[in-house]
């Protein structure tokens, strides 16, 4: 009886917390975001399973002739592909993390680009599962280390024994490059915008060449991955129900943390919103002003002491 009363009281407390802290707009955004993340998780588990299933099928493992690999496997192209790799070369997982962080850094617009990127990533990789499953092509690298058993939750099965047409890595690279291209268009200086865009697409081109010459993929895998991902990104019909951040997000977050009216919290929130507007208008001047005001406050405090 006591346990039942305790459970009911906890349920009532949870409902009360929800009604006080969660606004309807924030609830809708959270539900849609979780839906997209769940679909992406299901797709990745399905993809990982099918990679292992196809790898166990018997087929002729003699690599196909790749004219793109023959063309790029020359000193000039190799020098270009590995230029700066020791300075700014990072793994694919790091690229994924940097893409998410970069979008977060750009606020509301960045979050919209991130939500679209998640949907695009799910769609592109889902199509990829179909392409490498219906036609089995030999891996460009004859060495195959996967022997089973099939485990959907084994995220490092040891390498596929068939070609994964088209490349999953180039999907991540392409979405990251498109996101940077879109978000940097509001940077204050034209030269800065051009340099950022050139760097990110040059990185993409380098990674495509490296994947081909290192025999991770055929050149057709990289080319198709780039084209299909770009086409999916521009297929607006696929993005009609994307999660949209509610307007005045800081007010919703304030309700989440401080459900009751507090003049001091409102004042601090207003200061934060003013600071964000100043940074968007002129980042350099806003940061310098913030540093100078902090130095002035410290000097006044020292004099008072």
Buried (B, 14 or more C-beta within 10 A) or exposed (E): EEEEEEEEEEEEEEEEEEEEBBBEBBEEBEEBBEEBEEBBEEBBEBBBBBBBEBBEEEEEEEBEEBEBBEEBBEEEBBEBBBEEEEEEBEEBEEBBEEBBEBBEEBBEBBBBBBBBBBBBBBBBBBBBBEBBBEEBBBBBBEEBEBEEEBEBEEEEBEBBBBBBBBBBBBBBBBBBBBBBBBBBEEBEEEEEBEEBBEBBBBBBBBBBBBBBBEBBBBBBBBBBBBEBBBEBBEEEEBBEEBBBBBEEBEBBBBBEEBBEEEEEEEEEBEEEEEBEEBBEEEEEEBEEEEEEEEEEEEEEEEEEE
